[in-house]
Amino acid sequence: MVKSLRIVAFAAICSLVIGGYAGTEAYAADPAVKREMRSAWVATVWQLDWPQSTVSSTGNTTQINAQKKQLTTLLDSLARNNMNSICFQVRSRCDAMYNSSYEPWSSDLVSYRGLDPGYDPLAYCIEECHKRGMECHAWINPYRYESQIGQWNGTPKAYRDEHPDWLLDVKEASILNPALPEVRQRICDVVDEIVRNYDVDGVLFDDYFYLQGISTEDAAHYQSYKQGGGTLSLGDWRRDNVNKMVADVYSTIKKAKPYVRFGISPAGVAATSASVAGKYGLPPCPAGSDWQYNGIYSDPLAWVSSRTLDFISPQIYWKIGSSADYDAICKWWSNAANKFGRHFFSSQGVSYNYGEEEYAKQVRLNREYTLNVAPGSVFYSAKYLYRTTTPLLGHYLKTQVFNTPALIPAMTWFPVSSPAKVSNVKRSGSTLTWTGVEGMRYTVYAVPNSVPDANFDREPEYLLGVSYSTSYTIPSDKVSGYRCAVCVYDRYGNEYSPVFVGAAVTTLPSPELTYPAEGQEVELPFMFKWNAVPGAANYLLEVGKDASMSELIGVTDVSGTESLSSVIEGMETGHELYWRVRACAANANDGVSVSRRFTPTKLHIISPYDTEQNVSLTPTITWSVADRQVRVQVSSTGVFDDEDIVIDATATGSYTVPKYILKGYTSYTIRLKYSFGGYDVMSAPVTFTTCEAVQTVPEVVPSADGILYANSHLAIKPIEGVKKIRLELSANESFKSPRNSYICTTIEAPTFTDAKEARNIKAGTKNLVNGTKYYVRARATYATADGDKDTAWSDVVSFTYSNTDGVEDIEADGASRAFTWDGETLRAMEGTATIMVYNAAGTLVAGYASGVTEVRLNLPAGIYMVKDGCGHVMKIRIR
């Protein structure tokens, strides 16, 4: 039996059945989810979420306590509703909600910019978050300065006073100039100070980059760049300035504390242009409009593809089913993030108040579409979860989708060493304590007494929460009838084996590795295999670039003694790698195997290569295993649904795309499907962009006798690379009465035939009249780098309409030797020349290049004549 390699990743975190999303159906609470980002934006600019009052004098205890109370009320609500993170805005307009060496205290916190409040809100927020087991991410606006030019003049540390040359004024607002190295360094210094001085769990930027509406305000800097030998266009130069800043910030964070997550929350839609998406080997975003690429010069795919962030959180602030469809955009982003080994946590606009059920459905879509067991939601903004909706949205989400606590997905792309276990786990009443491990936090579980230690595998329904200290208060309903266990939970998000109250920690034997053997070359997919270890509850399979696993590629948790290779993402084929296995159990140190070398290989597409531009309209697709028969599929959208596939053929070694299939200057995605080792396997997809086609004026196909029969179809002669054909029919040779004309704009390759029979054509509002002469012309549209371009109109062809069906009496000449027809697929003998297909009126309706031996005809029902270049003729009927 052939096994499928397709793994539904989310089955690893919960058993979730997604129903239809129409209507107002009620959902029961979803099954427990182990890994999920559940966060909220806490906007401090203009006091949108917090604070709700200011401090008017340094150390004013009453006012400080009021702000603290407002913050803890917010955090209590989020924690109570099983949220696990917040994004706390600490620098919104080159100001600070913390003790900064570079920026003044924010006027959203105190009565005037620069006044010391007498306490540190960021330090307080982190402390209170960690008390509740929640992560605190510092939200920073890197460039934004003034909403009105000059508004901060004369205030402490004002850039217009101290560094006026750093500012870029656009209309009535100003930002720090992204083109300046000094600005990049200042942003890095700000981030570095926060990361080093505060115990933040993450840093997050939002969607403010260049100011929208910018024109020539930075022309002098661009000219200086060009005079220095720069070759980028103005738009690419601006985007490159932003990209450099992002890369520098990422490097700054990872040098200081590599476990601190870095994320960016750009506008929700990116890369709707095929040329932009094609640079990164992706299909265009299928919904919405990408205004950010040329509006604020933000290119999120550049950051994801270069891996200069840990997560992307696009602001998909639209409803399911809208023109900017949340469903379609969410699925596209999940695929984009997974392609480059990063997390996608959707930002959702609860401030738009689409209704509680809409947001629960969006959470379910995040879970359905995750490809790396890392769903997530970041809600804008916090107040709409806990104090501005009735009933409260946060509570509703808890009852429906967040019914148990969850851990934030681990950053598995960072190498980590398995730490020691906790020890001396004790309980006194409702207080749980233990001896911890330096630099770690912990997860706490309450396991029913009916579940043996050996059967416990850190299931999410038993998770109580996270502790940043070495103690935890057990809820009153878990004090009796439960046994508590504690796991080390590192700052990257990895969780390790549990230790129960009162247990003595032992060490498990080392697993013995069995496959692949030392130094073996193995084709993917394959099974890693090892022998069972007595007492082991689960195993950790580790794959890395060296024997010590200091350069880790991936880790997966396995319940048995074998694991499919595909669960470890990022294994480069053709390179020597190492693998080892850890045996794990409750109350035990891991048993660690030796490391073994192996070299993975896999069939992959050689030509065209991923992101290749200017590809021929009839490319030859080749792959690495020349004798492997594969199913070649080419999609026009990157999605391989039936309606998106333009080529579906079987070939061995290579496949040449026939003429008239591909459009010019258009992105396509190829994948290969084949069987290997008992598995159905799919190659990594390759996206390419075709060259611009030679723009050719179309020719309308005349009928043999000048008659347009009722069962005939208008058609043009095949031309390469055309995007679409506009065809017009009129009783007026001058085509001056469009209201009395028939216009068809849907003629496309490979048939180049109007789908309507002539009997169904209306010239204006009237059917064609028997015996009347009509005139037909056509115009082609081609995709180009400068947008769509139309050709001139074709020569006009005239027909006389007949309300009778065309009469045909085709004699097959050698058809048995040349063609076979099974009612769906036309098969030609080897070596057959070009195949032409005519309808009953003698109109050419399809043509196929020399060498094509199998064609699936997608034509309307009727009788057709098939003819090849050798003179062989065959009559077929399509029903």
N, C-alpha and C positions, 0 to 999 in steps of 0.2 A: 504494500500500500504506500502511495506517495504521501509524504508528510509535508505540510506547509510550513515555510519559514516565517510566514507573517505572524508576528506576535502582537497581540493587542496589549499595549503597554499598560493601559490603565487597569487591566485585570489584576495587575500586581499590587495595586493599592486598594481596590475595592471591587465588589461585584455590583456593577451599576447598570441598570437597564434604562436607556434613554428613550422616552416615549416621544410622540409627536409634540410639537411646540405650539400648535394652533389652539385657540380657545382659551378657556379659563379653568382647565382641569386642576384638581388639587393633587398635590404630591405628598406621600408620606415622607418622613425624614429619611434621607439617603443613608446607605450603609457607611460605616466609619471609614474615613480616609486617613491614611498614615502621613502622607507627604503633601503639603500644599502651602503656598504663600497666602496668608490672609492679612492684608495690611490696609491702612488708611492714610491718606494724606492729611496732615495736620498743618493747615495753612496759617501762618502768622502774619503775612503781609496784609496790611489794612485790617488786621485783627479778624480775618475771615472765620477762623475756627477758634483761635486762642491767641493772646489773652482777650478777655472781654472787658478788661479795664487796664489802666496803666499805673506805673509807679511814678509819683510826682517828686519824690525826694529820696536820696540814697538811704537805704536801710529802713524805709517805712514799713514796719512789721505788718501792720494791718493790710496794707496794699499788697505786700509780697505774699502774705498768707492767702489773700483772696485769689491771686493768680495761681498759687500752688493748689488751692482747693479746686479751682476750675480745671486744672490739668489732671489731678487725680480722679476727679469725677469722670472725665473723658476716658482715662485709662481703665478705670474700674469697669465702665460699661463695655469697652472693647474686650477686656479680658474675660468678663462674665459671658460674653457672647462668642468665646473661643477664637478671637482674633489673636494672631501671634506676632504682630509687628506693627510699628508705625513709621511713617516718614515725616519727621519733625523738621519744619522749615527753619533753618538757622541763619541763612544769609539770602535775603530776598532782593535787596537793592544796594549791594555793597555795604551792608550793615551787619550787625551781629546779635544773635540771641545767646551769646557765650562770650567769655573773656578773650577777646581777640587782640593780637598785636598789630593787626592790619586794618581792621574795620571798626567804626564807632558803634556803640550800643544803638539798637534800633529804636526809632521813634514809634514803632508799633508796640514796644515793650514799656518805654518810659515816656514822660511827658514831652521831652525834646531830645533830638538826636545827640548821642554822646553822653547822656547822663548815666552814671553808674547806678544800677538798680539796687546794689547791695547784696545780690545773690547771683548765681549762675544758672539760668534756666535749662541749658543743655545738660549740665551735670545733674541737675535735679531730675530732669526727664529720663535720663539714662538710668539713674538709680531706681526710679519708680517703675520704669519698664522692666528692669531686671528683677525687681521684687516680685513682679507678676509673671515672670518667665517669658517676657516678650522681648523681641529684638527692637533696638532703636536705630533707625537709619537717619543720618543727617542729610536733609534736603537742602541743596545749594543751587542758587541761580548764578551761573558763572559770569555772565556778562552784564545783566541788567543793572542800570544805575539810576537814571532819572526818567520820570514820566513827564516832567516839564523841565526844559533846559534851565539850569541855574537853580533848581529847587534846593540843592544842598550847599550852595555857596555860603561860606562863612561858618559852616559847622565843622566839628572836629574831623580830621583826616579826610577832608573833601578832596576828591580827585581833581576837580576843576581848579582848585587852588594849588594842590601839590603836584599833580601830574596832568595838566590840561591836554598835553599831547597824547595821552593815552585814550582820550575819549573820541567816540565817533557819533556825531550828532546827525540824526535823521528826522527831518520835520521837527516835531515838538519834543522828541525824546532823545535819550542818549544811552549808549552802552560802552563798555570797555572794548576797544578796537581789537577784533580777533586777529588782525594781521600782524600785531606787534609781538615779538618775542618777550618783551617786558611784561605784557599782559598775560601771556601764557605762564610765565614764571610766577606772577603774582597769584594767579588762580591755583597753581600747584602749591605755592607757599601756604595759602589759606587752607587748602585741603590737608596738606601735611600737618599743619598745626592742629587741626581738629582730630585727625586720626591718631597722632602721637600723644596728645594731651587728654583725650577723652576715650572712654571705653565703648565707642560706637561699634555697632555690628555691621553697618553699611554706610555708603555715601550714594546719594541719588541726585542726578540733574533732571530738570524738567525740559520743556520744549522751547525755551527762549535762547535763540542763537543770534544771527543777524536780525536787525529790525526789518519787518516787512515794509516794503515801499522804498527800500534803499535804491538809489540811482547812481549818481556820480560822486557821492560824498567821500568815497575812499579811492578816487581816481589817482591821486598823487602816489599813494602807496602801491597801487597796482602798476603804475608806470615805472616806479622804482624797481619793482620786482621784474618787470619785463626788461628793463635796461640792464639788470644784473644777469640776464641770460635765461630768465624764466620763460617757459613755453605754454603754460596752462592758460586756458580761456579764463575770462573774468569769473564766470560761475564756478568752474573747477578750482580756481585759485581760492575763492572764498570758502568753498567746501573743504578744501585741503587745510586751510587755516583752522577750521573747526576740528577736523580730524586729527591734526597735530596736537591740539589742546587735549582732546579726549585721550589720545595715546599717552601723552605726558602725565596726565592725571592718573591713569591706570597704573603706570609705572611707579609713580610717587606712592600710591596707596600700597602696592604690593611690596615695595621696599620697606615700608614702615611696618605694616601688619598684613601679611598676605591673606589672612582669613577674612579681612573686611571686604564685604561685597561692594562692587561698584556697578550701578545700574543707571540707565538713562531712560527717560519717559518722553519720547518724541511725539509729534502729531501722529494720529492713529493710522493714517494711510500713507504708504510709501511705495515708490517704484511702480506706479501704474503704467509707466512707459516701458515698452518691451526692451528698448535699448539700455535703459538704466538697470532693469531687472536682469537682463542678459549678461551684464558685466559680472554678476555674482552667481550665474548659473541657476537663476530662478525664473519662474514665469512671472508675468506682471501681477500685481495685486488685483484681484478680480472685481473689486467694488470700491466706490468712493473716488476721490480725486486727490492726487498728490500735489498739494500746494507748497509743501515745505522745501522740496528739492531746489526750485528756482525762486522761492519766495523768501525763505530765511536761511537758505543754503545749508540745509540739514540733510544728511545722507545716512540714515540709520544703518543701512545694510553695510556701509563701509566699516562701521564700528563692530558690527556682529561678525562680519567675515574676517576682520583682522584680529578678532578676539581681544579687543581692548576694552571689554566690559564683561561682567559676569551675568547680567540679565538685561533684557530689554522689556520695557513696560509701556508699549504704545497706548496712547489715549484713545481707545475705541469707544467714543462717547455717543454711540448710536444704538438704535434698537435692532433686534433680530428682524430681518425682512425689509428693512428700510433700503433706500437707494445706496447708502453706505452700510451694507448688511453686516451686522456684528458677526453672524455665523460665518460668512465667507471670509471676512477680514481676519477673524480669530484663527481660522484654519490655516490661512496663508502665513500668518506670523509664526504659528507653531512650527510649521514646516521650515520656515526660514531660520529660526533660532536653532532648531534641531540639526539642520544641515551643517552648522558651524559649531556644534557642541556647546551651545549656551542655553540659558533658561529664558522662557517667555512667560512673564506674569502680566496679564492684561490689566491696564487701568480702565476702570469702569465709572461712568459718569452718573453716580447716584444723585447728584445735584439736579439732574434733569427730571427726576421724579417720574420715571416711566412706569412705576408701579412695582410692588414687591416681587411679584411673580416673574417679571421680566429679568430682574437681576439674579434670581435663583436659577432661571434657565440659562443665563449667561455663564454662571459658575459651572453648570453642568456641561456646557459646551467647552469651557476651558479644560475640563476633565476628559471629555470625550476625545478632544483633538490633541492632547498631549502625546508626544512621541518619545519622551524620555522620563516618564513618571514624575513630571515636575509641573503640575498645574499651579495656577496662582491668580489671585485677584488683588488689586490695589484700588481701593474705593476713593473717589474724589467727591466730597471730602468728608472728614470725620464727623462733622456736626450733623450730617444727613443720616448718619447711622444711629445717633443716640439722642438727639434733642430737637429735631425739626420735622419729624414725620410722625404720623399717628395712624396705625400703631407703629412702634419704633422698628425701623428697617433692620437694625442690628439683631434684635430679638427674633424677628421673622426669619432671617437667614440662619440663625442658630437652630431654630425648630425644623428647618427644611434641609439645609445643606451643610451646616457647620455644627452638627449635633454632638461631636466629640472634639477634643483638642487634636491638633495636627502639628507635625514638625515641618519646618521649612526645608525644601529640597536641598540636598547636599551638593556642594561644588566638587564634583568627583574628578574634575580636571586638575586638581592640585594634589601632589604627592603627600601622603601622610603616613605616619607610622602608627600601628595599632598601639594605643597607650596601655598602661597598666590598668587593672580593675580597681574599683573602689574597694575598701575593706572596712571592717568593724561596723557593718550596717546594723543599726539598733533602732528600736522603737520604744518610746516611753509615752504611753497614752496616745495622743494624736500627733506627737512630735517624732519625726524620723530624722536620724542623724547618721553620718558616715565619715570615714576618712577619705578625702578626695585626692585628686591628681592635679598637679600644678597646671594652670592655664586652661582647665576644662570646665564645662558646665555639665549638667546631668539631666537625665529623664527619670521620672518616677512613675512606677506602675503599682496598681492594686489588683492582685490576681485572686480570683475566687479560690477558696480552699479546695474546691472540687477539681481544680486544674492542677495536675502534678507539675513540679518544677520542669521536668524533662519535656513536657508538652507546651510550655510557654515559649512563644517566639515573638515577644514584643508586639503583640497584636494591638491595633489602635484603640479598640474598645476598652482596653484596660489602662490606657495612658491617662495619668492624672495631670501631668504638666511637666514643665521645665524649671530647673532651679539653677541659679547662678552662684549659689552658696552650697554649703554642705549640710543643709537641713531643709525640711519640708513639713508643712502642716497638713496632716491627712484630713480630708473631709469627714464630717461626723458619720456619714452613711457608709464609710469604708473602714471604720475603726475595727469593727468586728466582722468575721466571716471572710476576711481577705488577708493575704500575705503580701507584703510590700517588697518591691525589688527596685534597685537603682542601677542605671547604666551610665557609663561615660558617654557624653554627647559633645564632640569637639566643636570648635568655633567654625569649622568649615561645614558643619551639619551632619557629619558622620556619627552614627550611633553604634555602640559596642555591646558586648554580652552583659547580661544582667547578673547582679549579685543579690540574693535574697537576705532578708533579715536573719541574722544569726548563723549564716552559712560560713563554713570554712572553705577557702579558695584553694583548689588543687590545680594541677597542670595536665592537660590532655596530651596523649602521644601525638607524634607528627604523622600526618597522612603520607601514604606512599603513592606517588604519581605513576600513572600507567600509560596515558596517551595525551598528547604526542610524545614520542621518545626524544631523548636528548639530541638536539641538532637536526631534528626532522623537518622537512619541508612539507607543508600540508595545505591542500586547497580548501578554502572556505566555501561552504560552512562545514564544520566538523564538531565532534564532541570532545571537550576536555574530560578526561576520566581519571579517577583516583580510587583507592581502596577506602572502605569505611573505617572510621575510628570508633572504637567502643566508647559509648557515653556522649558522643558528639550530637548536639541538637541541630546544628547547621554548619555550613562551611562558607568561607570567604575565598572566592577565586580572584586572584590578583594577577594582572598583566602589566608589565612595565618594560622600559627600554634598557634596564640593567638588572643584574642579579639581585641587587640590594633593594630594588623597588624604590630607589630615590627619585626616579623619573617614572611615576606611575601613569599608566594610560587609562586603566579602569579597574573597578572592583564590583563584583556582584555577589549577592547573598544567595546561597543555594541550599535547598533542603536535603537533596540527595547526594550522590557521588558522581554526577556528571553534569555538564553544563554546555549548552549550545554556544558556539563561538560568537554568534551574532549578538549576544547580549552585551558583549564588550565592544563598545563603539570606539572608533578612532584607531583601530589596528592598521598600520600602514603595510600594504602588501609588498613583498620583495625585500623587507627589512627584517633583520634578526631581532627577535623579541624574547622575553622571558616570562615564565608563568610559575606560580606557586599557589598553594592552598593552605588556609588556616582552618583547623578544626575548632569549633566554638561550642560552648555550652554554658548554661547558667552555673554560677559559682565556680568557674574554672578559667585559668589562663589559657590562651590559645595554644594549640599544638601546631607548629609551623613546619611545613615541608621544606625540602631543598628547592632551589630554583632551577628550572630547566629552560634551555634555549630551544626556540623553534622559529621557523620562517613561514608566515602565512602567504598564500597566493590566492588570487581570485580572478575569474574571468572579468574583464573590464573592457569598456569601449575605448578603442585607440583613436579612431577618427570618425567624426570630428571630435576635437577635445573640448572639455567643458569650458564654457564662456567664449568659444571661438567665434570670431566675427568674420563677415565677408565670405561666408561659406557658399559654395556653388549651389545652384538650384536643383542640381541632380547629383548630390554628393554620394560617394561610396562609403558606406558605414562598415567599419572593420572592428574586430575584437581580438582579444589576446589569445584565445584558444582556437586555432584555425580550423580544427576538425570538429568543433562543437556545433551541433545544430541548435539554433535559437529561434525564438519568436521575436521578431523586430517590431516594436511599436513606437510610433512617432505621434506626439500630441501637440496640438496647436495652443494649448493653455497650460501645460505642465500637470494637468489633471487627466488621469487615464480613464475617464468615463467614455462610454461608447460614442457619445456625440462629439467628444474632443479628439478622438483618435483619427488621424488622417492616413496613416499607414499601419497595416497589421499583416505581416507577411512572415513566412518561415524561410530560413536560409542557413547555409553552412559556410562559415569563414568570412563572408562579406555579403553586403546587399547594396545595390545601387538604386537610388530613388528614381523612379520613372519621371519623365518630363510631365509638366503641367500639374504636379501635385503641390509643390511648395510655392509660397508667395515670396516676393522679394522683400527684403529688409523687414523680416518677421522672425520672431524667436520661436523655436521649436524645442521640444524635449524628447530625447530618445531613451528608451529603456529596453533591455533584453531580458526575456524570460526563458528559463531552461530548467532541465532536471539534472541534479547531480547528487549522488550518494543517497538517493531515496527522498530527496527534498525538492520541492518546487522553489527555485531560486530566482531572484531578480537582481540584475546588475545595478550598480549605482547609476542614477540618471545623469545624462549629459545634456546641457542646454546650449544651443548655438543660435546664431543669428545669420540669416541668409544675406547674400549680397543684394544690392539694388538691382532690379531687373531692368533690361533695356526696354524703354517705354515704346510700345508698339501700338499703332492705331488698329483697333480690331476690324475684322471683316465679317459682315453678316453672311451666313451660309445661304445661298440661293437654292431654291428647289429645282429639280431637273426640268420641269415643265412650266415653271412660273406660277404654279398653283399652290396656294396655302390651304391644305385640306383641313377639315374640322378636327381630325385626330393628329395633326402635325404640331410640332413644337418649334418655336423660334430658336435659333442657335447662332453662335459665332464660331469661326474657326479657332482651334486651340492656340493660345499664346502663353508664353512662359512668364511666370512670376507675377501675374496680374492679381490685384487684391479683390477687385470686383468689377462687374460690367453693368453699365446703365444702358438699357435698350429701350428704344421708343418706337411705337407704331402709330401712324396717323393716316387719315384719309387725305391730308393736305401735304403735298410734297415739300412745302416750305416749313412745316412743323410749327406754324405760327399760332396754332390753337391748342395749347396744352390741355385745355379742358376737354377737348375732343380727341385726346390721344390716350394711348395705353403706355404706361411707363413701368418697366420692371428693373429693379435695382438689386436683384438677388442672384444673378447669374454668376456662378463661380466654377472654378476647376473642380474635378477633372472633366465634367460633362459638358460645360459651357452651353447648357441648354436651359431654356425657360421651363419651369415645372408645369406651367399651364398648357393644356391643349388649346388650340386656336378656338375651338367652340366655346371656351370659357373666358376668352379675352373680351374685354369691353373697351371700346374707344370712347373715352368719357364715361357716359352712363349707358351706352347702347352696345349690344352685341354686334359683332361683325356682320355685315350684310352680304349675302350671297351675290357673287358676280361683281362686287366692288373692288376696285384697285386700292391697295394700301401700300404705304411706304414705311420702310424700317431702317433705322440707323442705330449705331452703338458707339459708346465711349468707354474707355478703360480708365480705371483708377489704380495708381501704383503707390505703395508705401515707400517713402524716401526718408533720408535723415532730416529733411526740412519739412516733413509732414506729407500728407497725401497730395498727389499731383494727378490731375486729369489730362488725358490726351485730347487731341482734336476729335471731332466726330468722324465716323467712318463714312465711306461712300454709301449713298442711299441705294437700297435694294427694294424693288417693287414686287408685290405678289397680287394675284387676284384670288380673293377668298372663295372657297367652295364649301358649302355646308354638308358635303358628303365626305365619308372617310376615304383616305387614299387607298387605291387598289394596288396590291403587290402580288407578284407571282414569281418569287425568286427560286430559281433552280440551284440546288446545292451542287457545286462543282468540286469534287474531291474533298467534301467536308469531313468525311469520316477519317481522312488522313490528316486534315489540318486542325480541326477543332473538336472539342467535346463540350456539351452544355448540360448541366444538371438542374436547370431551373433557377440557379442562383449564381454559380461560378462558371465563367468561360475559361477553358483551358486550351492553350495552343501548343502545337508540336514544337520541339526544340528547334531553334534556329529560325522560327517564323519572323518575318519582317513586321513592320509597323501594322498594328491592328486598327481598323476604322470601323465604327458602328454607325449605321444610318437608320433613320426611322422609316415608317412605311411610305412617307411622302418623298423619300430620297434625300432628306436633310441629314447632313453629318451631325451626329449628336455626341460622339465621344471618339477620342483618339489616344492610342497608347504607343509608347516608344518601342523601338526595336529591341528585342531580347526579353520583353515581358511575356511570361508564359502562363500567368494565372491572374485573372481579373474578376473581381466581384462587381457586377454591374449594378449601379444604383440609379436606375432609370424608371420612369413611369411605366405602368402596365401598357402592353401593346406588342406589336410585331416589329422586329428589327432585322436588318441585314448586317451580317458580320463579314468583313472582307479584309484580306491581308495583301501585302505587297506582291505576293506571288500569284495573285489572281484567284485564290481559293475563296469561295463564297459559302455562307451558311445562313439559313433562316432560323431565327429563334423567337420564342414567345416569352415575354415576361408577364407574369400574372400578378 
